[in-house]
Each structure stands twice: as structure tokens, then as C-alpha cells.
């Protein structure tokens, strides 16, 4: 995938997923979309806790991917990401897009109807990490389901900015480490 396509998908995720999530909340739930941001901890604390949680979760995820049995899987994703020739700004941009767009859709709209664990399972499956034909990637996917499920539970108590910040941090850490992996 080319860098420009990847960045275009970032915009699509930010605008399209956010719009879809807000539309579902507004028309199906009769919930004002701004209500997504009106619960939980103070905004600065949500962001700080989200960045910490996401960084730790991604660090552990990277250690799992560094296991010798997952070497081929890690190298596949690392080579794909390296082939995009992403710059640091691109990683930040893409991570913001995913953190905002996907969390509004999954945490805000889907989790409103489903529980955090089912939402996490769907999220991880859509990202391709639960593959019955590849038990190695599924092992990593189970870890990510746990991470995203906990994130969903904490979102309900701590707030949307927590979930967005955690998602952002996970993406930044994993994309950066993938770029440096050889």
C-alpha cells in the first residue's frame, strides 16, 4: 500500500467513522453526540491515563510480537509498514485519525448497544488479528482483545478522551517500532 493511500484511509477513518458513529448515536439512539464527551474524569486526566495505558499495552504487545514463534508475523507487518515510507508526522496523523474515528464508532456507537468485550472482539477481528488459519496472529489478537476490552470497560468510567488517547498511543508505539524492526 502506498503512503498516499494509507494517509487517505486515515482521513476516511477520521471523517467517515466519526460521522457514522455520530449518525448512529443521533438517529438510532436519540443521543446527542456531544454527550460522548460529557462523562468521566477531567479531560487532562483522561488523556494522561489513556497515553499511559496505551503505551504500556503497546509495549507489552510488542514484546509478544518479538517472541521467536511470531517472528514471521512481525516481519510481515514490519515490512508492510516500512514499505509505506511513513514519516513521524504520518504516524501521528494516522494515529489521531484512528484514535478519534474508530473510538467514536466502536466505543461510542457500537459499545452503546454491545458490551465492551463483544465490541473488542469485533474490533480486533475486523483488524485481522483473529484468524483461525493463523494461530500465531490469533495469539496476538487474543492479547489485543484483552487490551481493547479493558479499554472499553475503562471508557465507561473514565471517558471518551481516555479511549481515544489510549488508541492513539497504541498505534504510535506499534507503528514506530515496526518502522525500526529489521
Helices and strands as residue ranges (DSSP letters): H 3-11, I 12-17, H 18-23, I 24-28, G 33-37, H 43-65, G 68-70, H 71-83, H 88-102, I 103-110, H 111-113, H 116-126, H 135-158, H 160-180
